[in-house]
Amino acid sequence: MSGISDSFQRPINYLRISVTDRCNLRCIYCSPSGSFHHIPRKEMLTYEEISHIAQTAAELGISKIRLSGGEPLCRADITRLIHILDQIPGLEDISLTTNGILLQQYAAELKQTGLQRVNVSLDTLSRKKYQEITGLDKLDQVIEGINAAGKVGLKPIKINMVVMGGLNDNEVTEFARLTRDEGWNIRFIELMPFGDKHLQFVGLKDILQRLRPLGNLSPCSAPKGNGPAKYYRFDGAKGTLGFITPISEHFCFLCNRLRLTADGKLLPCLMSDNSIDLLPSLRNGVQPKDLKQYINKAIASKPKRHHINKDIHSSKKMSLIGG
């Protein structure tokens, strides 16, 4: 195995794989209103095709994989895929992002088959608001799932909160207190320009202003992971606060990842319109050397940075690309 870098000398060692565009929630920031047309199942990558790509990527230097969706736990027999990935030489870290609804049901099996840790999307601690954001009254199941993941050792558990003005931004301090009181690892994420156009952007400066009354925040090392968050800790807290700021303070200069969509498109950048469609080649018996060329081509085409901002809205469907 050898490492690989893009044209800007950024090491590329991380592959995010969306295993499905299906989800058991309808979060208002994920897809444009009413846009829930799923890709046909026959056009989705099979587990064998995913593992073929993952193994080839690992031979090039990819050592970390995160499974996402949609909701990855909605895909049948997802633990079989994790078991397959866990057998690939060179893969050091396999993680998963979930909304947590099915996590209690699958936590033990996920751990047993090779998953190391989970990130859980949770944007509010209010049942009423949770239903407003996601469309369903499932907050209790999410909390139960987080507890179950902790008990079986899927750690560190990171809680992802997308901060939305006028909707859940008044809960920022409540989430932050959980890092002190419960030892949670909370990550505040700036709203990306997808989904409902009427959602209000809340930037890093505003979030930090709200946190000042809670005490001193000191920079700290990250819990295990591969993401772009900057981490801090309140004095005496066991948990951490992370900030993911794709808009106000983009982190493109540190980008180490490729993305694979559920229908087989390899993306060099979340916001790039360029992609390489691997599905036809896979189903025509592509040779490993040719698949490596496609992956190398995607890496070579990574842009220096994205050019999105909070005022330019995108029609991209996050449930297909993966968070």
Secondary structure, DSSP 8 states (H G I E B T S, - for coil): ----B-TT--B--EEEEE--S--S---TTTS-TT------GGGS--HHHHHHHHHHHHHHT--EEEEESS-GGGSTTHHHHHHHHHTSTT--EEEEEE-STTHHHHHHHHHHTT--EEEEE---S-HHHHHHHHSS--HHHHHHHHHHHHHHT--S-EEEEEEEETTTGGGHHHHHHHHHHT--EEEEEE--S-S-TT-EE--HHHHHHHHGGG--EEE----S--S--EEEEETT-SS-EEEE-TTTT--GGG--EEEE-TTSEEESSTT-S--EE-HHHHHTT--HHHHHHHHHHHHHT--S-----TTS-----HHHH--
